[in-house]
């Protein structure tokens, strides 16, 4: 398959490029390198397995790269949920405007399939936990979640209006090597600055699902290979959850520290837009024969080890 990966030099995107190259796809990566790192995919570029287009999806210098492509994996986005409240217009541009530009480029070049990475935050504070894809009361409480839900709506409308297929993946917290934000990254950097004290946002009881990045990429490809509706929406995550204090304990243990004092900022939320409880139902994907393979605790331990080395 000829495949384009937007954001392919980023955290999840680079792992996806690894997997696509391994299975023999011809890969084109489009990335503006605002958060990505070319070193993650440099080996594929030098070998000729992937080509790289340095471009911003909000501009107009990359669209011809979609001619002759079978599928686009659209991962490029502003990934920072916590910071999205501070720059809502910018996040809208990077997420929604860029996605509509991708859809328009697909329509004009004949690329008929899109895989889109959405988020559990589209559900807001769901009353049904684990939350299934059929949950109806979609009320995002973060700017980031709102932009991703808008992207989902535009992708669905383009798929039904102009033909083609779409896969929409609502992620739990995806963690692992090459990550450059999130709670584990935050804890590691805080403890490197002060090995005796750790500030934890909220009360430490926020409980969410976490999945190691390679298991996530496997789920993405598995779902696309085993479903074929016009729009295919799947949750991707583990089948359990873990609280923030336990994550702190695992980071401290992984760093070989002892006697660390925790200081909690208080309240059930770590920041504006934080969802205190999140666990996704993955029964829909399980019904196709997929299994996550790792739980939240195992995912966190693997991520800590990878991010420390």
Residue pairs with C-beta under 8 A, 6 or more apart in sequence:
1 25
1 26
1 70
1 71
2 25
2 26
2 28
2 68
2 69
2 70
2 71
3 20
3 25
3 26
3 27
3 28
3 69
3 70
3 71
3 72
3 73
4 27
4 28
4 29
4 30
4 65
4 66
4 69
4 71
4 72
4 73
4 111
5 13
5 16
5 17
5 20
5 27
5 28
5 29
5 30
5 72
5 73
5 75
6 13
6 29
6 30
6 31
6 57
6 72
6 73
6 74
6 75
6 76
6 102
7 13
7 30
7 31
7 36
7 74
7 75
7 76
7 77
8 14
8 16
8 17
8 27
8 29
8 30
8 31
8 36
8 41
8 50
8 73
8 75
9 29
9 31
9 33
9 36
9 37
9 38
9 40
9 41
9 52
10 31
10 35
10 36
10 37
10 40
10 75
10 76
10 79
10 178
11 35
11 79
11 174
11 176
11 178
11 179
11 180
11 213
12 75
12 117
12 174
12 213
12 216
12 217
13 29
13 31
13 36
13 73
13 75
13 76
14 36
14 37
14 40
14 41
14 178
15 176
15 177
15 178
15 213
15 214
15 216
15 217
16 73
16 75
16 217
16 220
17 27
17 29
17 40
17 41
17 44
17 50
18 44
18 217
19 214
19 217
19 218
19 221
20 27
20 73
20 221
21 27
21 44
21 49
21 50
23 221
26 49
27 44
27 49
27 50
27 51
28 50
28 51
28 52
28 53
28 65
28 69
29 41
29 45
29 50
29 51
29 52
29 53
30 53
30 55
30 57
30 62
30 65
30 76
31 52
31 53
31 54
31 55
31 76
32 54
32 55
32 56
32 57
32 76
33 54
35 79
35 180
37 178
38 45
38 52
40 178
41 50
41 52
44 50
45 51
45 52
53 62
53 65
55 61
55 62
55 65
56 62
56 98
57 76
57 98
57 101
57 102
58 93
58 94
58 97
58 98
58 101
62 105
63 105
63 108
63 109
64 109
66 72
66 105
66 106
66 109
66 111
67 109
67 110
69 109
69 111
70 111
70 112
70 113
71 111
71 112
71 113
71 114
71 115
71 224
72 102
72 106
72 111
72 113
72 114
72 115
73 114
73 115
73 117
73 220
74 99
74 102
74 114
74 115
74 116
74 117
75 117
76 94
76 98
77 94
77 95
77 98
77 117
77 148
78 84
78 90
78 91
78 94
78 95
78 144
79 181
80 144
80 181
81 119
81 121
81 142
81 144
81 145
81 273
81 274
82 270
82 271
82 273
82 274
84 91
84 142
84 143
84 144
84 147
84 273
85 142
85 143
85 271
85 272
85 273
88 143
91 143
91 144
91 147
92 143
92 147
92 150
95 144
95 147
95 148
95 150
95 151
96 147
96 150
96 151
96 154
99 116
99 151
99 154
99 155
100 154
102 114
103 114
103 154
103 155
103 158
105 111
106 112
106 114
106 158
106 164
107 158
107 162
112 163
112 164
112 165
113 164
113 165
113 166
113 167
114 155
114 159
114 164
114 165
114 166
114 167
115 166
115 167
115 169
115 220
115 224
116 151
116 152
116 155
116 166
116 167
116 168
116 169
117 169
117 171
117 220
118 148
118 149
118 151
118 152
118 168
118 169
118 170
118 171
119 144
119 145
119 148
119 170
119 171
120 131
120 170
120 171
120 172
120 173
120 209
120 235
120 237
120 275
120 278
120 280
121 140
121 141
121 142
121 144
121 145
121 148
121 273
121 275
122 138
122 140
122 145
122 148
122 149
122 152
122 170
123 131
123 135
123 138
123 140
123 145
123 170
123 275
123 278
124 137
124 138
124 139
124 140
124 141
124 145
124 275
125 139
125 141
125 275
125 276
125 277
126 135
126 137
126 278
127 137
128 135
129 277
129 278
129 279
130 239
130 279
130 280
130 281
130 282
131 235
131 278
131 279
131 280
131 281
132 235
132 281
132 283
132 284
133 170
133 233
133 234
133 235
133 281
133 284
138 149
140 146
140 148
140 149
141 273
141 275
142 272
142 273
142 274
142 275
143 273
144 273
145 273
152 168
152 233
155 166
155 168
155 231
156 166
156 168
156 231
158 164
158 166
159 165
159 166
159 230
159 231
160 230
160 231
164 230
165 228
165 229
165 230
165 231
165 232
166 230
166 231
166 232
167 220
167 223
167 224
167 227
167 232
167 233
167 234
168 231
168 232
168 233
168 234
169 219
169 220
169 223
169 233
169 234
169 235
169 236
170 233
170 234
170 235
170 236
170 280
171 211
171 216
171 236
171 237
172 208
172 209
172 210
172 211
172 235
172 236
172 237
172 238
172 278
172 279
172 280
173 182
173 183
173 208
173 209
173 210
173 211
173 237
173 278
174 210
174 211
174 212
174 213
174 216
174 236
175 182
175 184
175 210
175 211
175 212
175 213
175 299
175 300
175 303
176 212
176 213
176 214
176 299
176 302
176 303
176 306
176 307
177 213
177 303
177 306
177 307
178 213
179 185
179 213
179 303
179 307
183 244
183 247
184 247
184 251
184 300
184 303
184 304
184 307
185 307
187 198
187 247
187 248
187 251
188 251
188 255
188 304
188 307
188 308
190 198
190 199
191 198
191 251
191 252
191 255
191 257
191 260
195 255
195 257
195 260
196 259
196 260
196 261
197 260
197 261
197 263
198 248
198 252
198 260
198 261
198 262
198 263
199 263
199 265
200 244
200 245
200 248
200 262
200 263
200 264
200 265
201 244
201 265
201 270
201 271
201 274
202 244
202 264
202 265
202 266
202 267
202 268
202 269
202 270
202 274
202 276
203 264
203 266
203 267
203 268
204 243
204 244
204 245
204 248
204 262
204 264
205 243
205 244
205 245
205 268
205 276
206 243
206 244
206 268
206 269
206 270
206 274
206 276
206 277
207 241
207 242
207 243
207 244
207 276
207 277
207 278
207 279
208 241
208 242
208 275
208 277
208 278
208 279
208 296
209 237
209 238
209 239
209 240
209 241
209 242
209 278
209 279
209 280
209 296
210 237
210 238
210 241
210 242
210 247
210 296
210 299
210 300
210 303
211 219
211 236
211 237
211 238
211 292
211 294
211 296
211 299
212 294
212 298
212 299
212 302
212 303
213 303
215 292
215 293
215 294
215 299
216 236
218 293
219 234
219 236
219 285
219 290
219 292
220 236
222 285
222 288
222 289
222 290
223 232
223 234
223 236
223 285
223 288
223 290
224 232
226 288
226 289
226 290
227 234
227 288
234 282
234 284
234 285
235 280
235 281
235 282
235 284
235 285
236 280
236 282
236 285
237 279
237 280
237 282
237 292
238 282
238 292
238 294
238 295
238 296
238 299
239 282
239 292
239 295
240 279
240 295
240 296
240 297
241 277
241 278
241 279
241 296
242 296
242 297
242 300
244 270
245 262
246 297
246 300
247 300
248 262
250 297
250 300
250 301
250 304
251 304
252 258
252 260
254 301
254 304
254 305
254 308
255 304
255 308
268 276
269 276
282 290
282 292
294 302
